[in-house]
Amino acid sequence: MAEMTVELVAVERRIWSGSASFVLARTTVGEIGVLPGHEPTLAQLEEAGVVRVDGTDGTSTTLAVQGGFLAITPDTVTVLAEYAELADEIDVAAARAELERADRSDPDGAVSAAWAGARLKAAGAAEH
């Protein structure tokens, strides 16, 4: 099985690193799926989104990310996020409350709503 090295790093800490067979992320120009051997790419992550890493050991790691960049070489993927939260660290009740409180007509409220929505999606609790 082909593999690549993946690093998930936020400003305050390293979130995850290891070997993976696939990475899925959303950039400002759309969703990107990365397999080993991908063309070198540098992309800006959307303001609030979800990244999924499928490890070579069969596990999947999902996290909510806030801003940052995705750097890809044929052998590595690095996610450099301003802030990131692993799915199992997300307080779903707090994210739902934040989403309900957010005033989407205000730019700051729209950002808060997007971040709360990304957190819920990463945690598998998104409301559709």
Beta strands, then each sheet from edge to edge (+ up, - down):
strand 1: 4-10
strand 2: 13-27
strand 3: 30-34
strand 4: 41-44
strand 5: 49-55
strand 6: 60-72
strand 7: 76-86
sheet 1: 3+ 2- 1+ 7+ 6- 4+
sheet 2: 3+ 2- 5+
end
